[in-house]
């Protein structure tokens, strides 16, 4: 009967996790959506890094730029381009 307390603890932990996910469903969905959009933004930045020299655009492929693209979308891309233009020396 030594396995019974461990089984009860795992079941209780699973129920607590399910309850937490049920309560925090909206924030979890929003975080997942942000992660997905940031991943797409990172892919766009990686593709732009390959052909950006032809267009004169050199945006860094990093997490901050990907998060800006994930949060703001196309206006965020314009913001990054304007920021690059303003900060260029």
C-alpha positions, 0 to 999 in steps of 0.5 A: 500500500505504499503506492497509494499516497503517491497516486493520491498526490499525483491525482490531486496535483492533476486536479489542481493543474486542471483547475488552474488551466480552467481559471486561467484559460484566457491568459493562457490562450493569449500567451499561446497566441503571442508565442505563435505570432512571435514565432511567425515574426521570427520566421519573417525576420529570418527570411528578411535577413536573407534578402534584406540586403537587396532592399537595404533593410537590416533588421536583427533576428532576435527575440525583441524584434520578434515580440514587437512583430508578434504584438503589433503585426504589420505596424510593428514592422513599420515601427522597426523599419522607422527605428532603424532609419532614425538610428542609422548613422 
